[in-house]
Amino acid sequence: MGRLDGKIAVVTAAAGGIAGASARRFAAEGASVLVCDIDLEGAERTVADITAAGGTARARHCDVADPDSAEAAVDAAMDAFGAIHVLMNGAAVREPVANVVDLPLADWEHAMRVNLTGIFLMCKYAIPRIVAAGGGSVINVASQLGSVVVPNRPAYVTSKAATIQLSKSMALDFAEDNVRVNSLSPGATETGRLLAHYQTMEAVRRALVPLHPIGRLGQPEDLADAALFLASDESAFVTGHDLIVDGGYTAV
Ligand SMILES: NC(=O)c1ccc[n+]([C@@H]2O[C@H](COP(=O)([O-])OP(=O)(O)OC[C@H]3O[C@@H](n4cnc5c(N)ncnc54)[C@H](O)[C@@H]3O)[C@@H](O)[C@H]2O)c1
């Protein structure tokens, strides 16, 4: 028996590392998954992995920053599977590394639009469906950098701190509807995202492993395990929480 048997999940950014691993994990535990991403080919690769393993999934092009696209993705999940119980929001852009003086306004606004407003939009359209299904779980991917900061990432760290607060806000507003809302904050995790700032994963590890007391970087599967906990009924009493999965980064 799977830990998500009978559940229907919508996962954004699921062509990517962390949300892709989570979509595969959800499906392996019995969920039917709508695999959403702006990268449709990548979403189709995630679906191919899921179906090859015997799971159920559909791919969907979705730009979470576009209200029409977000709403259409929610409608597509309803058309394909008839309900929504789990929403995982994983999208974030790779914005330029620059302080406020040097960061172009367009990059600030784009990061806020995708990282934060994208969550607002997906929740706006999906939460009524989760309520109609009798309740469920929303998981918003934030970051350890929502709690602590590094230099020259003002848009990213601000969008992630706001994601944690937005999650708590929605947790309060929808608790009586049995909709739990939590954020999930990874430490540095070995995905393509880290290669935006370093040439190779080896260079990433040299730079970032020393900041993680556990002595390694996260793997997407580490985050998928935590997302599964938040998605499943095992976390039935957990809402308004920021689950930090960072190998001790923020404990220092
Ligand atoms: N990898 C890390 O070290 C790390 C650390 C902390 C937090 N995070 C967070 O984890 C989440 C997933 O990151 P990842 O490391 O798996 O990155 P990734 O680059 O592997 O995946 C990100 C995915 O987001 C998609 N995406 C971008 N814009 C989109 C949009 N407008 N609509 C829909 N999809 C869009 C991309 O196409 C990509 O598939 C992000 O929110 C990121 O901020 C990652």
The ligand as a Gaussian input file, in Angstrom:
#p B3LYP/6-31G(d) Opt

LIG

0 1
 N       19.109000      23.346000      -5.691000
 C       19.310000      24.046000      -4.590000
 O       20.438000      24.141000      -4.078000
 C       18.159000      24.737000      -3.912000
 C       18.373000      25.254000      -2.621000
 C       17.320000      25.908000      -1.984000
 C       16.093000      26.046000      -2.620000
 N       15.932000      25.533000      -3.879000
 C       14.619000      25.709000      -4.502000
 O       14.137000      24.471000      -4.982000
 C       13.240000      24.706000      -6.071000
 C       13.593000      23.772000      -7.207000
 O       14.917000      24.076000      -7.623000
 P       15.876000      23.000000      -8.323000
 O       17.174000      23.086000      -7.631000
 O       15.199000      21.704000      -8.455000
 O       16.075000      23.737000      -9.731000
 P       16.007000      23.224000     -11.239000
 O       16.658000      24.304000     -12.030000
 O       16.496000      21.820000     -11.356000
 O       14.427000      23.218000     -11.542000
 C       13.691000      24.399000     -11.621000
 C       12.560000      24.174000     -12.608000
 O       11.702000      25.309000     -12.577000
 C       11.178000      25.469000     -13.873000
 N       10.616000      26.812000     -14.024000
 C       11.284000      27.985000     -14.086000
 N       10.423000      28.987000     -14.269000
 C        9.181000      28.457000     -14.317000
 C        7.884000      28.992000     -14.487000
 N        7.698000      30.318000     -14.683000
 N        6.822000      28.158000     -14.477000
 C        7.002000      26.815000     -14.308000
 N        8.217000      26.245000     -14.155000
 C        9.300000      27.056000     -14.154000
 C       12.383000      25.221000     -14.764000
 O       12.012000      24.959000     -16.111000
 C       13.032000      24.031000     -14.064000
 O       12.588000      22.791000     -14.609000
 C       13.356000      26.188000      -6.399000
 O       12.262000      26.864000      -5.832000
 C       14.643000      26.602000      -5.720000
 O       14.667000      27.962000      -5.363000
 C       16.929000      24.884000      -4.538000

